[in-house]
Amino acid sequence: MKTGSVLVTGGSGFLAGHCILALLAAGHRVRTTLRSPQREAGLRAALASAGIDPGARLDIVTADLTADAGWAEAVAGCRHVLHVASPLSAAAPKHEDELIRPAREGTLRVLRAAHAAGVERVVLTSSFAAIGYGKPLSRPYAESDWTDPSAPGLAAYPKSKTLAERAAWEFVDGEGTSLELVVINPVGIFGPLLGPDMSASILLVKSMLEGRLAALPRLMFGVVDVRDVADLHLRAMTDPAAAGERFIATAGDFLTMQEIAQALRDRLGPAADKVSTRVLPDWLVRLVARFSAAARQAATPELGRRKNASSAKARAMLGWEPRPAAEALAATGESLIRLGIVPGR
Ligand code: NAP
C-alpha cells in the first residue's frame, strides 16, 4: 500500500530544499535523495532554521543520477516524485557530457524507477533553457517552443536540459504511458538561500554585491522566486489539469543585467554600494572572450538579444501568483548578508 510520501530528488539543492519545506508545511511526508549521506545533518539544520523541524517526516536515501543504486528504494511507496536534481554549474564544463549525461540519463533513471514502483505523477524541473535558446523569436516564448539542441554555439547547460526534457516526454509517450508527467520550466531562480550552498543563479547576485562584475554584458534573464517555483511544483503535483503539460515559471518580463543590478541597488541600499550598473559593449565582450573563459560564457549567440516569456498558462490553469522579480532579487541579497556570505555594507 502506498504511504503517499513525496520523493524530491537532490535535497541538498537550492530549489529542492524549498520544495521540501513547502511539502512539509503542507503536511506531506517527504523522502529525498542525496549524493552524499554526510549532507543530511546540514539539510535538516537548514530546514529547521527556516522554521520546520522535519523529524521523522523526512527520510533520506543515497542515490546519484549517474548510477542505478538507490533509485528503487527512493521511489518505493511514493505517490508523487518531484525530479529536481540536475547538474548546474557556474563554470563551463570541460566536456558537455558532464552535464548532459546526469541530466538525461538521470531523468530516465528516475522515470523508469517511478514507473516500475507505480508512482502516479512525476513533476520534472526542466528550465526555460529547454524553451528559449538557440532560436531568436520576435514574440515572447511560450510552452510550445523548444530550444534546438543542435543550434550552433548552444552552451552545455541548455543542451542538457533540452535533451533531458525531450527524453522524459518520449518515455511517457512510449514505455511509461501509465505515468503522468508535468514539467516546470523556470527562468533564473532567485530568492532566499536556506544554507551556505549556492546555485549558479545565486552566484550572479553574490558577484554583483561583491563588486566583482565591474561592467555587465547585454544579456537578458527572467527572474522568479524559489518559493514561488516550489509552490508551482506542488500545484503541478496535485492539480488534475496539469497532467501532460509544461509550465513556464517567470515572475514577469525579462530583465537586462543592468535592470537586475539596479533592482539590487534600489532594494538593498548601502549593502549594494558595490553593485555596478555599467554596461559592457558587445564588441568588447567578444574581444575579451578570446582570452577569458568567463567572458566566453557571455559571448554566446544570446548576447544583445532581447527576449521575453510569459507565465500566463501557469497563472490561468493553476492559479499561480508569483511575487515580483525585485522582491526575489532582494531576498537573495538579504539572505547572502544574513548568512555572512557577503558583508552587510
Ligand atoms: P543546485 O542548488 O545546484 O541543485 C542541483 C542539485 O542537483 C543538487 O542537489 C545536486 O547535488 C544535484 N545533482 C547534481 N548532479 C547530480 C548527480 N550526478 N546525482 C545526483 N544529484 C545531482 O541548483 P538549483 O537551482 O536548485 O536547480 C534545481 C533544478 O532547477 C535543476 O534541475 C536546474 O536545472 C533547474 N533550474 C534552475 C534554475 C536556476 O536559476 N537555479 C533555473 C531553471 C531551472 P549536490 O548538492 O550533491 O551537488
Boltz pocket constraint, residues with backbone or C-beta under 6 A from the ligand:
constraints:
  - pocket:
      binder: B
      contacts: [[A, 9], [A, 10], [A, 11], [A, 12], [A, 13], [A, 14], [A, 15], [A, 16], [A, 34], [A, 35], [A, 36], [A, 63], [A, 64], [A, 65], [A, 66], [A, 83], [A, 84], [A, 85], [A, 86], [A, 87], [A, 88], [A, 102], [A, 125], [A, 126], [A, 127], [A, 128], [A, 161], [A, 185], [A, 186], [A, 187], [A, 188], [A, 189], [A, 190], [A, 198], [A, 199], [A, 200], [A, 201]]
      max_distance: 6.0
